[in-house]
Amino acid sequence: MNLAHHLDRAARYHPDRPALARGATVVATWSQMRHRVASLAGGLRDRFGLTPGDRVALVMANCPAYAEILYACWHGGLAALPVNAKLHPRELAFILDHSGAAVILATPDMLETAASAKREARSPAPLLDVESSDFTGLHAGDAVPVFDVSPDDMAWLFYTSGTTGRPKGAMLTHRNLLAMATSYFIDIDPPQPGGAIVHAAPMSHGSGLYMIPHLAIANTQVVPESGHFEPPEIYDLLRRWRHVSMFAAPTMVKRLVEHPSGANADTGNLRAIIFGGAPMYLADIKAAI
């Protein structure tokens, strides 16, 4: 039932296909990603004394390491706690305290925010820069086998925005996320193997959830070089990658349509945009189509 078995399967059947990319550059094949995830899972548990179910906070901007850390959490029987990178330190402090986060992992641009929130929450959780030598050292140990989880063990602790009060942590189990991935194939969109998903929207939220079905069929996880959404960059990525899917907010779709770089862009590799988070005007849908 462990979601990490999807990664094992991708590495077994497609070891040399690209798994992770930053822009047009491949940073890991499936076999490489699987080894890095298995060693990171062991490193996290050994270095910090984590036990099954402990929460690992990801205070991170989009980057290829995001996918590795998510799956390392699941591989090791831990619960991932992805946090919106745009939160105020006070909001982040509440989440760190309320969730009981055992470890905080942050990208360099989020370190100051994470440190401020950790102080306010008086959290004893260690804070680690995911681009530091300390973090790299977590990969130095032996790869560990996938932890045997129960279907009802928590995989993703997903906090709401708190717009109507305090943020609330939705506890998504391995069974929840497996059912979501299966339903995506049946009810939403059967993506083509050998394709890619571009993570231009936050991986802490919708884009990260769409990672799961695409990884299950070994589609490349592509993070824009900028780490966020820039229409010219998206059009460049469409020229590089085949059978591209992307999750986007309606405003992102509108910006793609209206940006001058789209006038003569080759969008032949774009196979699906899943949009959500807000309504979309009918005129904007027609323009996008």
Beta strands, then each sheet from edge to edge (+ up, - down):
strand 1: 18-22
strand 2: 25-29
strand 3: 55-59
strand 4: 79-82
strand 5: 103-106
strand 6: 127-129
strand 7: 154-159
strand 8: 169-173
strand 9: 196-198
strand 10: 220-223
strand 11: 244-248
strand 12: 270-275
sheet 1: 2+ 1- 10- 9- 11- 12-
sheet 2: 4+ 3+ 5+ 6+
sheet 3: 7+ 8-
end
